[in-house]
Amino acid sequence: MARAEEHLRELLKLPVEERAHAAKLLLDSLDEEPEELEADALRAAELTRRARAVADGSAEMIDAEEVRRRVTARLREIRTREAL
């Protein structure tokens, strides 16, 4: 139970929209199969890890234009490979 309380403390630090989204995911997860619950828990843990990295400044932040450039380049690579 201590882990759940730790996660809850972290979630409560999020903006209201993100907390609402997390609450919806938790409620939705109650109707899921055990495998789906495990996958959801792993995703939630990863999101928590990433949120902490952003909050503590250890995450590498990338400008939106740079992200767009990288995605466009990657899509071109994939399309070129598929065309061959």
Backbone hydrogen bonds, N-H to C=O, Kabsch-Sander energy under -0.5 kcal/mol:
donor,donor_aa,acceptor,acceptor_aa,energy
5,E,1,M,-2.1
6,E,2,A,-2.2
7,H,3,R,-2.6
8,L,4,A,-2.5
9,R,5,E,-2.4
10,E,6,E,-1.9
11,L,7,H,-2.9
12,L,8,L,-2.6
13,K,10,E,-1.2
14,L,11,L,-1.7
19,R,15,P,-2.2
20,A,16,V,-2.5
21,H,17,E,-2.1
22,A,18,E,-2.5
23,A,19,R,-2.5
24,K,20,A,-2.3
25,L,21,H,-2.5
26,L,22,A,-2.4
27,L,23,A,-2.6
28,D,24,K,-3.0
29,S,25,L,-1.9
30,L,26,L,-0.7
30,L,27,L,-1.1
31,D,28,D,-1.5
32,E,29,S,-1.4
37,L,33,E,-2.2
38,E,34,P,-2.2
39,A,35,E,-2.2
40,D,36,E,-2.6
41,A,37,L,-2.5
42,L,38,E,-2.3
43,R,39,A,-2.3
44,A,40,D,-2.7
45,A,41,A,-2.4
46,E,42,L,-2.2
47,L,43,R,-2.7
48,T,44,A,-2.4
49,R,45,A,-2.5
50,R,46,E,-2.6
51,A,47,L,-2.6
52,R,48,T,-2.4
53,A,49,R,-2.1
54,V,50,R,-2.1
55,A,51,A,-2.7
56,D,52,R,-3.0
57,G,53,A,-0.6
57,G,54,V,-0.7
58,S,53,A,-1.1
59,A,53,A,-1.9
61,M,59,A,-0.8
67,V,63,D,-2.1
68,R,64,A,-2.6
69,R,65,E,-2.3
70,R,66,E,-2.5
71,V,67,V,-2.7
72,T,68,R,-2.5
73,A,69,R,-2.3
74,R,70,R,-2.5
75,L,71,V,-2.6
76,R,72,T,-2.2
77,E,73,A,-2.1
78,I,74,R,-2.3
79,R,75,L,-2.7
80,T,76,R,-2.5
81,R,77,E,-2.4
82,E,78,I,-2.5
83,A,79,R,-1.8
84,L,80,T,-0.9
